[in-house]
Amino acid sequence: MALADAAIGIPAGRVRPGAAARDVPDVLRVLLNGAVFVLLWNHVWFEDLSDRSSLAASEAGSLLTQILFVAAGLGMAAAIHRIGFRHLRPLVTWPLTLCAGWLGVTALLSVEPSLSLRRLVLFAIAAMLSAGVLLVARSPRQLALTLAGAALVILISSYLAVALVPNLAIHSAFDVNSDPSHPGLWRGIFPHKNEAGAAMVILVIVGLYVASAASRVLGWTIVALAIGLLVASGSKTAILLLPVILAVTGLCRVFTGGGLRGLLLLGPILGFSLISIGSILVPAIQDAIGALLTDATFTGRSEIWQFALDNIMVRPWRGWGIGAFWMTERTMYGGSEELTWVNTANHSHNAYLDTALIGGFPFLVLTVWAFVLAPVRDLQRGGRELDAETLLFLRLWFLGLVSASFETVLYNGNNATCCMFMMAVFGLRLRTRYAIARG
Protein backbone atom coordinates (compact mmCIF):
# COMPACT_ATOMS: atom_id res chain seq x y z
CA MET A 1 0.00 0.00 0.00
CA ALA A 2 1.43 3.38 -0.99
CA LEU A 3 1.80 5.95 1.74
CA ALA A 4 -0.14 8.49 -0.33
CA ASP A 5 -3.08 6.10 -0.57
CA ALA A 6 -2.97 5.62 3.18
CA ALA A 7 -2.96 9.31 3.93
CA ILE A 8 -6.10 10.20 2.01
CA GLY A 9 -9.33 8.29 1.49
CA ILE A 10 -10.06 4.77 2.71
CA PRO A 11 -6.72 2.95 3.17
CA ALA A 12 -6.29 0.13 0.72
CA GLY A 13 -6.97 -3.25 2.24
CA ARG A 14 -8.94 -1.81 5.16
CA VAL A 15 -12.46 -1.87 3.75
CA ARG A 16 -14.72 -4.31 5.54
CA PRO A 17 -16.42 -7.10 3.58
CA GLY A 18 -19.61 -5.85 1.97
CA ALA A 19 -18.56 -2.22 2.30
CA ALA A 20 -18.56 -1.72 -1.45
CA ALA A 21 -22.36 -1.62 -1.39
CA ARG A 22 -22.14 1.34 0.98
CA ASP A 23 -19.54 3.20 -1.04
CA VAL A 24 -20.05 6.85 -1.99
CA PRO A 25 -19.88 7.42 -5.78
CA ASP A 26 -16.99 9.51 -7.01
CA VAL A 27 -19.25 12.23 -8.43
CA LEU A 28 -20.81 12.78 -5.00
CA ARG A 29 -17.39 12.78 -3.32
CA VAL A 30 -16.11 15.46 -5.69
CA LEU A 31 -19.24 17.61 -5.47
CA LEU A 32 -19.36 17.41 -1.67
CA ASN A 33 -15.68 18.18 -1.16
CA GLY A 34 -15.73 20.92 -3.80
CA ALA A 35 -18.68 22.64 -2.14
CA VAL A 36 -17.03 22.32 1.28
CA PHE A 37 -13.77 23.89 0.09
CA VAL A 38 -15.59 26.83 -1.51
CA LEU A 39 -17.58 27.29 1.71
CA LEU A 40 -14.52 27.13 3.97
CA TRP A 41 -12.51 29.53 1.80
CA ASN A 42 -15.25 32.16 1.55
CA HIS A 43 -19.00 32.15 2.19
CA VAL A 44 -19.61 35.92 2.27
CA TRP A 45 -19.63 37.01 -1.38
CA PHE A 46 -19.90 40.55 -2.74
CA GLU A 47 -20.32 42.43 0.53
CA ASP A 48 -21.12 46.11 0.03
CA LEU A 49 -18.69 47.90 2.33
CA SER A 50 -20.32 51.26 1.67
CA ASP A 51 -23.50 50.05 3.40
CA ARG A 52 -23.45 51.50 6.92
CA SER A 53 -25.75 48.76 8.19
CA SER A 54 -22.74 46.43 8.03
CA LEU A 55 -21.44 48.23 11.12
CA ALA A 56 -24.29 46.95 13.25
CA ALA A 57 -23.34 44.28 15.75
CA SER A 58 -25.20 40.99 15.71
CA GLU A 59 -24.56 38.50 18.48
CA ALA A 60 -26.88 36.07 16.71
CA GLY A 61 -24.43 35.85 13.80
CA SER A 62 -25.25 35.45 10.14
CA LEU A 63 -28.29 33.29 9.42
CA LEU A 64 -26.92 32.47 5.97
CA THR A 65 -23.61 31.30 7.48
CA GLN A 66 -25.46 29.09 9.94
CA ILE A 67 -27.63 27.55 7.21
CA LEU A 68 -24.66 26.89 4.92
CA PHE A 69 -22.54 25.28 7.64
CA VAL A 70 -25.39 23.15 8.98
CA ALA A 71 -26.24 21.94 5.45
CA ALA A 72 -22.59 21.14 4.68
CA GLY A 73 -22.21 19.48 8.07
CA LEU A 74 -25.22 17.22 7.52
CA GLY A 75 -23.97 16.26 4.07
CA MET A 76 -20.48 15.49 5.35
CA ALA A 77 -21.81 13.54 8.35
CA ALA A 78 -23.92 11.39 6.01
CA ALA A 79 -20.92 10.69 3.77
CA ILE A 80 -18.63 9.83 6.69
CA HIS A 81 -21.31 7.59 8.20
CA ARG A 82 -21.60 5.70 4.93
CA ILE A 83 -17.83 5.38 4.55
CA GLY A 84 -17.22 4.63 8.23
CA PHE A 85 -16.48 6.90 11.18
CA ARG A 86 -13.91 4.36 12.35
CA HIS A 87 -11.43 5.77 9.85
CA LEU A 88 -11.28 8.98 11.91
CA ARG A 89 -10.28 7.18 15.13
CA PRO A 90 -6.61 8.16 14.79
CA LEU A 91 -7.69 11.76 15.43
CA VAL A 92 -8.85 10.87 18.94
CA THR A 93 -5.56 11.74 20.64
CA TRP A 94 -4.96 13.03 24.17
CA PRO A 95 -3.93 16.54 23.05
CA LEU A 96 -6.92 16.99 20.73
CA THR A 97 -9.35 15.41 23.21
CA LEU A 98 -8.20 17.60 26.09
CA CYS A 99 -8.41 20.71 23.88
CA ALA A 100 -11.96 19.83 22.87
CA GLY A 101 -12.93 19.10 26.47
CA TRP A 102 -11.49 22.35 27.83
CA LEU A 103 -13.11 24.33 25.03
CA GLY A 104 -16.49 22.81 25.91
CA VAL A 105 -16.10 23.50 29.63
CA THR A 106 -15.09 27.12 29.09
CA ALA A 107 -18.06 27.59 26.76
CA LEU A 108 -20.36 26.52 29.59
CA LEU A 109 -18.53 28.85 32.01
CA SER A 110 -18.50 31.69 29.48
CA VAL A 111 -19.65 35.19 30.34
CA GLU A 112 -22.14 34.66 27.50
CA PRO A 113 -22.87 30.88 27.46
CA SER A 114 -25.50 30.94 24.71
CA LEU A 115 -23.20 32.91 22.39
CA SER A 116 -20.21 30.69 23.16
CA LEU A 117 -22.20 27.51 22.59
CA ARG A 118 -23.33 28.76 19.16
CA ARG A 119 -19.74 29.61 18.24
CA LEU A 120 -18.64 26.22 19.55
CA VAL A 121 -21.16 24.40 17.35
CA LEU A 122 -19.99 26.37 14.28
CA PHE A 123 -16.36 25.54 15.06
CA ALA A 124 -17.19 21.87 15.63
CA ILE A 125 -18.89 21.69 12.22
CA ALA A 126 -15.89 23.38 10.58
CA ALA A 127 -13.56 20.89 12.28
CA MET A 128 -15.66 17.95 11.07
CA LEU A 129 -15.65 19.33 7.52
CA SER A 130 -11.86 19.81 7.68
CA ALA A 131 -11.36 16.19 8.73
CA GLY A 132 -14.09 14.78 6.52
CA VAL A 133 -12.68 16.03 3.22
CA LEU A 134 -9.63 13.80 3.80
CA LEU A 135 -11.81 10.74 4.24
CA VAL A 136 -14.22 11.54 1.41
CA ALA A 137 -11.42 12.09 -1.12
CA ARG A 138 -10.81 8.63 -2.61
CA SER A 139 -7.23 9.36 -3.71
CA PRO A 140 -4.61 12.12 -3.69
CA ARG A 141 -5.35 12.83 -7.36
CA GLN A 142 -9.06 13.19 -6.69
CA LEU A 143 -8.32 15.55 -3.78
CA ALA A 144 -6.01 17.59 -6.01
CA LEU A 145 -8.56 17.90 -8.82
CA THR A 146 -11.32 18.81 -6.36
CA LEU A 147 -9.13 21.48 -4.80
CA ALA A 148 -8.32 22.76 -8.28
CA GLY A 149 -11.98 23.06 -9.21
CA ALA A 150 -12.84 24.92 -6.01
CA ALA A 151 -9.81 27.20 -6.43
CA LEU A 152 -10.82 28.13 -9.97
CA VAL A 153 -14.35 28.96 -8.80
CA ILE A 154 -12.89 31.40 -6.25
CA LEU A 155 -10.29 32.88 -8.60
CA ILE A 156 -12.43 33.28 -11.71
CA SER A 157 -15.27 34.76 -9.64
CA SER A 158 -12.87 37.26 -8.05
CA TYR A 159 -11.40 38.40 -11.36
CA LEU A 160 -14.85 38.68 -12.94
CA ALA A 161 -16.02 40.69 -9.93
CA VAL A 162 -13.14 43.14 -10.35
CA ALA A 163 -13.99 43.53 -14.03
CA LEU A 164 -17.78 43.65 -13.82
CA VAL A 165 -18.68 44.99 -10.35
CA PRO A 166 -15.58 46.86 -9.15
CA ASN A 167 -17.60 48.70 -6.49
CA LEU A 168 -18.09 45.33 -4.76
CA ALA A 169 -14.62 43.91 -5.47
CA ILE A 170 -12.21 46.84 -4.99
CA HIS A 171 -11.83 48.93 -1.84
CA SER A 172 -12.90 52.55 -2.23
CA ALA A 173 -12.98 55.74 -0.21
CA PHE A 174 -16.72 55.11 0.37
CA ASP A 175 -16.08 51.98 2.45
CA VAL A 176 -17.24 52.45 6.03
CA ASN A 177 -14.29 52.44 8.44
CA SER A 178 -12.04 52.60 5.38
CA ASP A 179 -8.30 52.91 5.94
CA PRO A 180 -6.78 55.74 3.87
CA SER A 181 -4.44 53.24 2.21
CA HIS A 182 -7.18 50.79 1.14
CA PRO A 183 -8.86 52.48 -1.84
CA GLY A 184 -7.80 50.78 -5.07
CA LEU A 185 -6.79 47.50 -3.43
CA TRP A 186 -8.53 44.38 -4.73
CA ARG A 187 -10.61 42.12 -2.51
CA GLY A 188 -12.44 40.15 -5.19
CA ILE A 189 -15.41 38.25 -3.76
CA PHE A 190 -14.03 38.58 -0.23
CA PRO A 191 -15.23 41.01 2.47
CA HIS A 192 -11.76 42.55 2.97
CA LYS A 193 -8.41 42.71 1.20
CA ASN A 194 -6.68 40.93 4.11
CA GLU A 195 -9.09 38.01 3.83
CA ALA A 196 -8.46 37.93 0.09
CA GLY A 197 -4.70 37.95 0.68
CA ALA A 198 -4.85 35.09 3.17
CA ALA A 199 -7.02 33.03 0.82
CA MET A 200 -4.60 33.65 -2.06
CA VAL A 201 -1.70 32.28 -0.03
CA ILE A 202 -3.78 29.15 0.54
CA LEU A 203 -4.53 28.91 -3.18
CA VAL A 204 -0.85 29.27 -4.09
CA ILE A 205 -0.13 26.30 -1.81
CA VAL A 206 -3.06 24.41 -3.34
CA GLY A 207 -1.82 25.20 -6.85
CA LEU A 208 1.61 23.80 -6.07
CA TYR A 209 -0.03 20.62 -4.77
CA VAL A 210 -2.19 20.32 -7.88
CA ALA A 211 0.92 20.73 -10.05
CA SER A 212 2.61 17.85 -8.22
CA ALA A 213 -0.32 15.47 -7.81
CA ALA A 214 -2.54 16.02 -10.85
CA SER A 215 -1.68 18.56 -13.58
CA ARG A 216 1.26 20.93 -13.94
CA VAL A 217 -0.61 23.23 -16.32
CA LEU A 218 -3.66 23.45 -14.06
CA GLY A 219 -1.57 23.82 -10.92
CA TRP A 220 0.67 26.59 -12.21
CA THR A 221 -2.33 28.42 -13.67
CA ILE A 222 -3.85 28.50 -10.18
CA VAL A 223 -0.55 29.71 -8.72
CA ALA A 224 -0.26 32.53 -11.27
CA LEU A 225 -3.85 33.71 -10.81
CA ALA A 226 -3.55 33.58 -7.01
CA ILE A 227 -0.28 35.53 -6.96
CA GLY A 228 -1.80 38.18 -9.21
CA LEU A 229 -4.73 38.72 -6.86
CA LEU A 230 -2.44 38.54 -3.81
CA VAL A 231 -0.27 41.37 -5.12
CA ALA A 232 -3.33 43.42 -6.12
CA SER A 233 -4.80 42.98 -2.63
CA GLY A 234 -1.81 44.70 -1.05
CA SER A 235 -2.10 42.41 1.98
CA LYS A 236 1.32 43.00 3.55
CA THR A 237 1.20 40.14 6.03
CA ALA A 238 0.22 37.58 3.38
CA ILE A 239 2.80 38.86 0.88
CA LEU A 240 5.51 38.68 3.54
CA LEU A 241 4.60 35.22 4.80
CA LEU A 242 4.31 33.39 1.46
CA PRO A 243 8.07 33.30 0.62
CA VAL A 244 8.86 32.40 4.25
CA ILE A 245 6.44 29.46 4.12
CA LEU A 246 7.76 28.16 0.80
CA ALA A 247 11.40 28.56 1.82
CA VAL A 248 11.12 26.91 5.24
CA THR A 249 9.01 23.97 4.06
CA GLY A 250 11.28 23.57 1.05
CA LEU A 251 14.29 23.25 3.35
CA CYS A 252 12.42 20.51 5.24
CA ARG A 253 12.80 18.37 2.13
CA VAL A 254 16.57 18.82 2.35
CA PHE A 255 17.06 18.50 6.10
CA THR A 256 15.28 15.31 7.15
CA GLY A 257 16.55 14.93 10.71
CA GLY A 258 14.04 15.46 13.50
CA GLY A 259 16.12 18.06 15.31
CA LEU A 260 16.87 20.17 12.24
CA ARG A 261 13.31 20.02 10.98
CA GLY A 262 11.99 20.95 14.39
CA LEU A 263 14.33 23.93 14.55
CA LEU A 264 13.41 25.01 11.00
CA LEU A 265 9.69 24.89 11.72
CA LEU A 266 9.46 26.04 15.33
CA GLY A 267 12.15 28.72 15.10
CA PRO A 268 10.19 31.09 12.81
CA ILE A 269 6.98 30.46 14.77
CA LEU A 270 8.72 31.44 18.00
CA GLY A 271 10.45 34.34 16.25
CA PHE A 272 7.20 35.85 14.94
CA SER A 273 5.66 35.46 18.40
CA LEU A 274 8.56 37.33 19.98
CA ILE A 275 8.29 40.10 17.39
CA SER A 276 4.56 40.51 17.99
CA ILE A 277 3.79 39.89 21.66
CA GLY A 278 7.38 40.48 22.70
CA SER A 279 7.20 44.01 21.30
CA ILE A 280 4.78 45.01 24.05
CA LEU A 281 6.39 43.01 26.86
CA VAL A 282 10.10 43.65 26.33
CA PRO A 283 11.24 47.25 25.74
CA ALA A 284 14.45 46.09 24.03
CA ILE A 285 12.44 44.19 21.39
CA GLN A 286 10.19 47.21 20.87
CA ASP A 287 13.22 49.47 20.37
CA ALA A 288 14.79 47.05 17.90
CA ILE A 289 11.56 46.83 15.88
CA GLY A 290 11.25 50.62 15.92
CA ALA A 291 14.74 50.89 14.45
CA LEU A 292 13.98 48.43 11.66
CA LEU A 293 10.37 49.22 10.75
CA THR A 294 8.62 52.48 9.96
CA ASP A 295 5.54 51.28 11.89
CA ALA A 296 6.56 49.61 15.14
CA THR A 297 2.89 49.28 16.16
CA PHE A 298 2.13 46.88 13.26
CA THR A 299 -0.68 49.16 12.04
CA GLY A 300 -2.09 49.65 15.50
CA ARG A 301 -1.98 46.01 16.56
CA SER A 302 0.24 46.71 19.57
CA GLU A 303 -2.55 48.62 21.31
CA ILE A 304 -4.97 45.75 20.76
CA TRP A 305 -2.38 43.23 21.99
CA GLN A 306 -1.85 45.20 25.20
CA PHE A 307 -5.62 45.47 25.67
CA ALA A 308 -5.98 41.70 25.19
CA LEU A 309 -3.15 40.93 27.62
CA ASP A 310 -4.71 43.14 30.29
CA ASN A 311 -7.99 41.28 29.99
CA ILE A 312 -6.44 37.83 29.90
CA MET A 313 -5.21 38.58 33.40
CA VAL A 314 -8.78 39.32 34.50
CA ARG A 315 -9.75 35.66 33.90
CA PRO A 316 -6.41 33.83 33.51
CA TRP A 317 -7.56 30.28 34.27
CA ARG A 318 -10.91 29.82 32.55
CA GLY A 319 -11.02 32.67 30.05
CA TRP A 320 -14.08 34.45 28.73
CA GLY A 321 -15.46 31.68 26.50
CA ILE A 322 -15.22 31.18 22.75
CA GLY A 323 -16.51 34.24 20.90
CA ALA A 324 -17.64 35.99 24.09
CA PHE A 325 -14.96 38.64 24.59
CA TRP A 326 -14.76 40.57 21.34
CA MET A 327 -17.92 42.12 19.93
CA THR A 328 -18.54 43.65 16.52
CA GLU A 329 -19.89 46.99 17.74
CA ARG A 330 -17.78 47.26 20.86
CA THR A 331 -16.03 45.07 23.40
CA MET A 332 -18.69 44.34 26.00
CA TYR A 333 -16.37 42.95 28.63
CA GLY A 334 -13.22 44.87 27.88
CA GLY A 335 -12.68 46.06 31.43
CA SER A 336 -12.22 49.61 30.16
CA GLU A 337 -14.53 52.47 31.11
CA GLU A 338 -13.41 54.59 28.16
CA LEU A 339 -14.79 53.74 24.73
CA THR A 340 -11.84 53.90 22.33
CA TRP A 341 -11.18 52.43 18.87
CA VAL A 342 -9.53 49.45 20.59
CA ASN A 343 -12.84 48.56 22.24
CA THR A 344 -14.46 48.30 18.81
CA ALA A 345 -12.08 45.59 17.55
CA ASN A 346 -13.60 42.15 16.97
CA HIS A 347 -10.41 40.15 17.57
CA SER A 348 -6.90 40.73 18.88
CA HIS A 349 -5.02 40.12 15.58
CA ASN A 350 -3.10 37.40 17.44
CA ALA A 351 -4.35 33.82 17.68
CA TYR A 352 -2.33 32.99 20.78
CA LEU A 353 -3.77 35.93 22.72
CA ASP A 354 -7.28 35.09 21.55
CA THR A 355 -6.76 31.47 22.61
CA ALA A 356 -5.89 32.65 26.13
CA LEU A 357 -8.93 34.95 26.08
CA ILE A 358 -11.12 31.97 25.16
CA GLY A 359 -9.92 29.51 27.79
CA GLY A 360 -7.15 31.04 29.86
CA PHE A 361 -3.53 29.96 30.09
CA PRO A 362 -4.36 26.23 30.47
CA PHE A 363 -6.12 26.31 27.11
CA LEU A 364 -3.15 28.08 25.54
CA VAL A 365 -0.82 25.34 26.82
CA LEU A 366 -3.12 22.60 25.50
CA THR A 367 -3.33 24.36 22.14
CA VAL A 368 0.45 24.54 21.81
CA TRP A 369 0.66 20.84 22.68
CA ALA A 370 -2.09 19.75 20.26
CA PHE A 371 -1.49 22.08 17.30
CA VAL A 372 2.20 23.03 17.48
CA LEU A 373 4.23 20.23 19.07
CA ALA A 374 2.15 17.14 18.19
CA PRO A 375 2.12 17.84 14.42
CA VAL A 376 5.92 18.16 14.40
CA ARG A 377 6.13 14.77 16.07
CA ASP A 378 3.60 13.33 13.62
CA LEU A 379 5.58 14.71 10.70
CA GLN A 380 8.69 12.81 11.74
CA ARG A 381 6.90 9.63 12.77
CA GLY A 382 5.26 9.45 9.34
CA GLY A 383 8.62 9.14 7.60
CA ARG A 384 11.39 11.46 6.51
CA GLU A 385 10.36 11.73 2.87
CA LEU A 386 7.82 14.44 2.08
CA ASP A 387 5.43 13.39 -0.66
CA ALA A 388 3.04 15.86 -2.31
CA GLU A 389 0.27 15.35 0.25
CA THR A 390 2.56 15.71 3.25
CA LEU A 391 4.07 18.87 1.80
CA LEU A 392 0.55 20.27 1.32
CA PHE A 393 -0.28 19.56 4.96
CA LEU A 394 3.05 20.92 6.17
CA ARG A 395 2.70 24.20 4.27
CA LEU A 396 -0.88 24.76 5.45
CA TRP A 397 0.07 23.94 9.05
CA PHE A 398 3.04 26.29 8.95
CA LEU A 399 0.90 29.01 7.35
CA GLY A 400 -1.57 28.80 10.22
CA LEU A 401 1.06 29.13 12.92
CA VAL A 402 3.11 31.95 11.42
CA SER A 403 -0.12 33.82 10.61
CA ALA A 404 -1.23 33.35 14.20
CA SER A 405 1.16 36.05 15.43
CA PHE A 406 -0.67 38.73 13.42
CA GLU A 407 -4.17 37.38 12.81
CA THR A 408 -6.78 35.34 14.69
CA VAL A 409 -6.72 32.06 12.80
CA LEU A 410 -7.35 29.48 15.54
CA TYR A 411 -10.77 28.34 16.81
CA ASN A 412 -12.55 30.45 14.20
CA GLY A 413 -14.75 28.34 11.93
CA ASN A 414 -15.40 31.38 9.73
CA ASN A 415 -11.73 31.72 8.85
CA ALA A 416 -10.27 29.99 5.78
CA THR A 417 -6.77 29.71 7.25
CA CYS A 418 -8.15 28.12 10.42
CA CYS A 419 -10.07 25.46 8.49
CA MET A 420 -7.17 24.56 6.22
CA PHE A 421 -4.84 24.56 9.22
CA MET A 422 -7.09 22.02 10.95
CA MET A 423 -7.20 19.90 7.79
CA ALA A 424 -3.40 19.95 7.79
CA VAL A 425 -3.16 18.88 11.44
CA PHE A 426 -5.61 16.04 10.82
CA GLY A 427 -3.81 15.06 7.62
CA LEU A 428 -0.44 14.80 9.35
CA ARG A 429 -2.01 12.68 12.08
CA LEU A 430 -3.74 10.29 9.66
CA ARG A 431 -0.53 9.96 7.66
CA THR A 432 1.34 9.00 10.83
CA ARG A 433 -1.14 6.37 11.96
CA TYR A 434 -1.44 4.65 8.60
CA ALA A 435 2.31 4.77 8.03
CA ILE A 436 2.83 3.02 11.39
CA ALA A 437 0.12 0.46 10.59
CA ARG A 438 1.78 -0.21 7.26
CA GLY A 439 4.88 -1.01 9.23
N, C-alpha and C positions, 0 to 999 in steps of 0.2 A: 504493500500500500504506500503510495507516495505521500510525503508529508503534506504537500499542498492539498491533496484530497482529504486528508485528515483534519486540516485546519478549517475547512469551510464545507458546509453541507453535511449530509449523513456520512460518517466514515465508512469506507468500503469494508464489507465483511461484517458489519455490525447491525444490519437490518434484520429484525426478527422474522421468522417464517410467517408468511401470509401478509407481511407488511406492504407488499407491492400493491395490494388491493386498496390500501389506504394512502397511497402516494398522492402527492399534490402535482398536478400537471405542470410542465415547464412554463406554459403561457401564464398560468395563475401566479407562479413563483415570480416571474419577471414583472408582471403588472403590479403585484403587491409590493415587492421590494422597490420598484421604481417610484410608485406613489409615496412610499414611506420616505425615501431619500429626498424627494422634492419637498415633502412636508417638513422634514427635519431641517433642511437647509433654509427654507423660507416659506412661511405660510401667511405672511401679511404683504400682499401685493398691491402696488400702486397706491400707497398712502399719500394723501394730500397734506403736505406739511404746512400749507398756508391756512388750513382750517383750524381756527382757534379752539374748536371743540375738542381737538386732540390733546389739549392741555388738561382736560378734566380728569381727575383721578377716578379710578374704578376698582374698588377692592374685589368686586365680583369677577373681574377679569373679562376677557373677550369671549363672548358666547360662541363665535365662529371657531376660535381656537379650541375651545372645549369640545365642540361637536366633531371637528376634524380629528383631534387626538383620540377621542373615544371611539370613533368609527374605525380609525387605523388600528387602534388597540384591539378591538373586537376581531377585526380581520386577521391580525397577526396571531392572536390567541387561538383562533380556530385553526390556522395553518400549523402552528406549533403543536397543538393537541393532536392533529391528524398525523404529523410526522413523529411526534413523541417527545414529551417534555423531558424524558430521561437524558436526552442528549445535552441538556443544559446543566446537568448535575455538577460538572466540573467548576461551575461558577459559584457554587455554594462553598466558599472558603471562609475561614475565620475572619480575616480582615473585612471582606465584603459583608458578611453577616453581621458583624458588630457595628459596622457603619450604618447599615440599614436599620438595625435595632435602635441605635442611639438617635438616628434621625427621626424614627417614629416616636420615641419617648419625648424628645424635645418638641415635636409637633403638638403632642398632647399637653405639654407644660408651657406652650407658647403664650405670649401675651395676647395673641389673637388666634385661639385654637382652630376656629372654623376656617379662617384664611389659610393657616398653615396646613391644615389637612387637605384643602383643595389643591394647594401648591404641591403637597406631597403626592397626591394622586396623579397629578400631571407629570411630575418627575418620574414616578414609578412606571407610567405608561411609556414615557420616552426611553427609560432604561430597558423595558421589555422590547420595544421596537429596535433599539440599538443592538440587543443580543439576538433578537429573532431574525434579523436580516442575514446573519451568519449561518443560521440553521436552514433558512428557507432557500438560500442560494445553493444550487445543486453542485456547482463546481466553481473554481476560481475564475474560469473564463466567463461563466454565466454572471458571476458577481461583477466582473469587469465591464461586461457589455451593459448590464443594468445600470451601473454607476455612470457609464458613458451616456446612456440615453437620458438619465435624469439630469446630468450635467449640461447636456445640450439644450434641454428644456429651459433651464435657468439662464444659460448664457444667451441663447437666441432671443428669449423673451426680454432680457435686459437690454440687448443692443437694439431690438425693435422698439422698446419703450423710449430709449434715448432719441431714436430717429422720429418716432411718430407722436409721442406724448412727452416731450422734454420737460414740461412743467411738473410732471409726476415722476420723472426719472433723473433730473438734475437739480441739485440744490440751487436755490435762488435767494435773493435778498428778502423775499416775501415769506420765507419759512419762519414760523413762530419759533422763538428762542434760537434764531439762526446765529451762528458764529460768523464774524466778519470775514473769515477766511474760507467759508464753505461755498458761497455762490460760485457756480460753474463746475463744481466737482460732481462726478457721476455717482449715482446710487442705484441705477437700474431699477429693478422691481423691488428693491429692498427699502426699508423705512429710513435708513441712514447710511451715509457713506462708509462709516466704520464697520457696519454690519456687512455691507457689500464687500469691503476689503477683506474681512475675515473669511467670508464665504469663498472669495476668489483664491485665497491661499489653500483652502481645502480642495478646490477644484484643480489647482495646479498639481497638488499631490495625487488626486484622483487621476488626472490626465497621465501622469508619469506611470501610475499603476496600469492603466489601460494600455499604454504603449508597450509595457513589458508582458502583460498577460493576455492581451487580445489582439490589438491592432496598433501598429506604430503610427499610421496616418491619422487614425481617429484620436489616439492619445495625444499626439503632438498638436493636433488642431485644438483640442480642449485646452492644452497648456497655453497656446498662443492667445486664444480668445480670453482666457482667464487673466493672463498677465496684462493684456491690453486694458481690461476693465479695472484691474487692480491699480495700475498706474493712473488711470483717469479718475479713480475714486480719491486719490490723494491721501489714503489712509496710512499715516506715517508708521504706526506700530506694525501693521501687516506687512508693509513694504520692507521694513527693517528686519522682521523676524523670518521672512521666507528664505533669504540666503543663509541665515544662521541654521535653520532647520535642515536645509538640503546639505549643507557642509558637514554638520555634526553627524547626521545619520549616514551620510556617505562615508565618513571616516570609520563608522562602526562596521562597515563591510571590510575595511582594511585591518583594523585592530579587533581581533576576535576574543582576546582574553577578557575574563570577567572583570578584573580590576580596571583595565584600561577603558573598557566600554562603560563601566559604571562611572568612572571619572569624566569621560567625555559627555555622558548624558546628564549626570547630576550636577556637574560643575557649572554649566550655564544656567541651570534652573536655580541653583543657590545664588549665583552671581546676579541674576536679574532680581531676585528677592532682596538681596542686599542693596542693590541700586534703588529699588522702589521703597520698601518699608524702612530700610536702613537709612535712607536720606532724611527721615523725620525722627529717627531715634539716635543717630550718631552724628554729631556736628561735623566731624572730620569728613564723613562720606558726603554730607550736604555741601561742604566747601569744595570738595573735589569735583562733584557734579556741576556746581556753579561755575567752576573754572573751565570745564569742558563743554558745557551746553549753554545755549543762549536762554533756555527756559528750564531752570532748575526745579520748577514746580510741576513739570510734566503736564502742561496745560491745565493747571489748577488741581491736579490730582492730589498733591501733597496735603492740601487743606482737608479734602475728603478723607484721606488716609488717617490724618490725625483725629478727625471727628469720629471715625470708625473705631480707632484704638481706644479713645476715651470711653466709648460706649460698650466696648467689649468688656472693659473692667467693671462696668456696672453689673453685668451678669456673666462672670467669667467661667462658670462651671456648667451651666445649662443653656446659656444663650437666650436669644429672643424667639427662636422658632423659625422655620423655613418660610421666607417671604414676609415675615411679620415686622421687620425693622424698617426697611426702606419703603416709602410710599411714593406714588407718582406725583401727587400734588405737593406734599411736604412730608417730612419725616415725623411721624406721629410720636414716636418714643425716642426722640433724639437726645433728650436730657438737656436741651438748650432752650432757655427762655427767649432768646432772640431769634427771630426768623430771618435767616440769611440764605444766600444762594446754595450753601452747602446743605441746608435742611431740605431743599427741594430735589436733591439727587435721588435717583431710584436704585443705585447700587454704589459700592465703594470703589469701583474700577480696580479691584484686587480680589481675586478669588480666595486667597488664603485668609484675608481679613473677613470677607463675607462668610466663609466657613466657620470662623470663630464666632461671628455674630449669630449664626444659625444655631450652633450647638455648643458654644464655649470652647475652651482649650482642649478638653478631652476629645471632642469631635474633630478638631484640627489634627490632633495626634493620630487618631484612627484614619483620617483621610490621607495623611502622609504615608501611613503604613499600607493602606489598601491601594492607593492610586499612584504613589510615587515609588516606594521601595519594592512592593510585590511584583509589579510589572517588569522591573529590571531583573529580578530573580527569575521570573517566568521566561524572559527573553533568553537568558543564558541556559536555563534548563531545557529549553526547546531545541537546542543545537546552536552551534556557532555560525553556521551558514545562514545568510539572510536571503530567503527566496522573495519573490515579488509580493506575496501576501504579507509576510512578516515585515517587509520594508514599509508597506502601506500602513500597517498597524503602528510600527515604530514612529513613523513620521507624524501620524495623527496624534499619537500619545504625547510626543515631544512638543508638538504645536500647542496642545492644551495646557501643558505645564509652563512653557515659557510665556504663553499669553496670559497665564493666571496672575502674573505680577502686575499687569496693567489693565486687565479686564476681568469681569466676573463671568467665568466660563465653567464653574463647577456647580452642580446641584441646581441647574437652571434648564428645565426641559424645553424652554422656548429658544435656547441658544444653539446654533448649528455646531459651533466648536465643541460645546459640552456633549452633544449627542454623538458626534464622531469620535470624540475622546473616549467616551464610554464604550463604543464599538471596538475601539483599538484595545482597550484594557481587556475586554471580554475575548477578543480575538487572540491576544497574546496568551491568555489563560487556556483557551481551548487548544491552541497549538501545543502548549506545554503538556497538557494531559494526554492528548492523543499521540504525541511523540514518545512519551514515556510508555504508554500502552503498547505502542508498536515495538518498543524494546530495541 
